[in-house]
């Protein structure tokens, strides 16, 4: 598999994987990204609003993606890479694709002199937790993450 940055011809395939990821994670009913938005925010914009790496099989089909942000302002005065979404097509799992995507992100983080790669994982996904731990990732202890949705912050 080849891992590279997203380009125009990948948008529809990546969007389909993003929609499946949203469905699996339980927010498919509010998923609002379309091809135009994805192109505008990621492919046509400089710098992009986020970064997307894709995994392409030998036939040229996009079989996985990783969407991440580089947070420049951190307590360490160095950037941090935040992985927002990682998805591999169900038919292509257990072939090392997620590992390749994580490796490519790690190389990007090293090039950018990031001090950390950080992400969240659903507590209902033990396979993902085991995978990340196999990479040497450590589960952060002693923290809970909170959110304020627009219903709360618009009051």
C-alpha positions as CSV (number, residue, x, y, z in Angstrom):
1,X,0.0,0.0,0.0
2,X,1.1,3.5,-0.7
3,X,0.5,6.3,1.9
4,X,0.4,9.9,0.7
5,X,-1.4,13.2,1.2
6,X,-4.9,13.6,-0.2
7,X,-5.4,15.0,-3.7
8,X,-8.4,16.1,-5.7
9,X,-9.2,12.7,-7.2
10,X,-9.4,11.2,-3.7
11,X,-12.1,13.3,-2.3
12,X,-15.1,11.1,-3.1
13,X,-13.4,8.0,-1.8
14,X,-12.2,9.6,1.4
15,X,-15.6,11.1,2.0
16,X,-17.2,7.7,1.7
17,X,-14.8,6.3,4.4
18,X,-15.4,9.4,6.5
19,X,-19.2,8.7,6.4
20,X,-18.7,5.1,7.4
21,X,-16.4,6.2,10.2
22,X,-19.1,8.6,11.4
23,X,-21.7,5.8,11.3
24,X,-19.4,3.5,13.3
25,X,-18.6,6.2,15.9
26,X,-22.3,7.0,16.3
27,X,-22.5,10.5,14.7
28,X,-23.5,9.6,11.2
29,X,-26.9,11.3,11.7
30,X,-25.2,14.7,12.1
31,X,-22.3,14.2,9.7
32,X,-22.4,17.2,7.4
33,X,-19.3,17.1,5.3
34,X,-19.8,16.8,1.5
35,X,-17.3,16.7,-1.4
36,X,-17.4,20.4,-1.9
37,X,-16.6,21.1,1.7
38,X,-13.8,18.5,1.9
39,X,-12.2,19.9,-1.3
40,X,-12.5,23.5,-0.1
41,X,-11.2,22.8,3.4
42,X,-8.4,20.3,2.7
43,X,-7.4,20.2,-1.0
44,X,-8.0,23.7,-2.3
45,X,-7.0,25.7,0.8
46,X,-3.4,26.8,1.7
47,X,-2.7,26.0,4.3
48,X,-5.4,23.3,4.7
49,X,-7.9,23.4,7.6
50,X,-6.6,19.9,8.4
51,X,-4.3,17.3,7.0
52,X,-5.4,13.9,5.5
53,X,-3.1,11.0,4.6
54,X,-4.6,8.3,2.4
55,X,-3.6,4.7,1.9
56,X,-4.0,3.5,-1.7
57,X,-3.9,-0.1,-2.8
58,X,-2.0,-1.3,-5.9
59,X,-5.2,-0.8,-8.0
60,X,-5.4,2.8,-7.0
61,X,-8.3,2.4,-4.6
62,X,-8.3,4.5,-1.4
63,X,-8.6,2.0,1.4
64,X,-7.9,4.1,4.5
65,X,-7.3,7.6,5.8
66,X,-5.9,9.5,8.7
67,X,-7.2,13.0,9.4
68,X,-5.0,15.1,11.7
69,X,-4.3,18.7,12.9
70,X,-1.0,20.3,13.8
71,X,-1.5,22.4,16.9
72,X,1.2,25.0,16.9
73,X,0.6,26.7,20.3
74,X,1.3,24.2,23.1
75,X,2.8,24.4,26.6
76,X,6.0,22.9,25.3
77,X,6.4,25.7,22.7
78,X,6.6,23.0,20.0
79,X,3.8,21.7,17.9
80,X,1.7,18.7,18.6
81,X,0.0,16.5,16.1
82,X,-3.6,15.6,17.0
83,X,-5.1,12.6,15.2
84,X,-8.8,13.2,14.8
85,X,-9.9,10.2,12.7
86,X,-8.3,7.0,11.4
87,X,-10.3,4.6,9.3
88,X,-9.5,1.6,7.2
89,X,-12.1,0.0,4.9
90,X,-13.5,-3.1,6.5
91,X,-12.4,-5.4,3.6
92,X,-8.8,-4.2,4.0
93,X,-8.3,-4.4,7.7
94,X,-5.6,-6.5,9.4
95,X,-3.2,-5.9,6.4
96,X,-1.0,-3.3,8.1
97,X,-2.7,-0.3,6.6
98,X,-3.4,1.5,10.0
99,X,0.2,0.8,11.0
100,X,1.4,2.4,7.8
101,X,-0.8,5.4,8.3
102,X,0.4,5.8,11.9
103,X,4.0,5.5,10.6
104,X,3.5,8.2,8.0
105,X,2.0,10.5,10.7
106,X,4.9,9.7,13.0
107,X,7.4,10.7,10.3
108,X,5.4,13.9,9.7
109,X,5.4,14.7,13.4
110,X,9.2,14.2,13.5
111,X,9.7,16.5,10.4
112,X,7.6,19.2,12.1
113,X,9.5,18.7,15.4
114,X,6.3,17.8,17.2
115,X,6.7,16.8,20.9
116,X,3.7,14.5,20.8
117,X,1.0,12.7,18.8
118,X,-2.3,12.6,20.6
119,X,-5.7,11.1,19.9
120,X,-8.8,9.7,21.5
121,X,-10.3,6.3,21.2
122,X,-13.8,5.0,22.0
123,X,-13.9,3.0,25.2
124,X,-16.1,0.5,23.3
125,X,-13.3,-0.3,20.8
126,X,-10.8,-2.6,22.5
127,X,-9.3,-3.7,19.2
128,X,-8.2,-0.1,18.5
129,X,-6.8,0.2,22.0
130,X,-4.8,-3.0,21.6
131,X,-3.5,-1.8,18.2
132,X,-2.4,1.6,19.6
133,X,-0.7,0.0,22.5
134,X,1.1,-2.3,20.1
135,X,2.6,0.8,18.6
136,X,3.9,1.9,22.0
137,X,1.2,4.4,22.7
138,X,0.4,5.0,26.4
139,X,-3.2,5.6,27.6
140,X,-3.3,9.0,29.3
141,X,-4.3,8.5,32.9
142,X,-6.0,10.9,35.2
143,X,-7.8,13.0,32.6
144,X,-11.3,13.1,31.3
145,X,-12.2,15.1,28.2
146,X,-15.2,17.3,28.1
147,X,-17.2,18.9,25.3
148,X,-19.5,21.9,25.1
149,X,-21.9,21.4,22.2
150,X,-23.5,24.4,20.6
151,X,-26.7,24.0,22.6
152,X,-24.7,24.6,25.7
153,X,-22.4,27.5,24.6
154,X,-25.1,29.4,22.8
155,X,-27.1,29.8,26.0
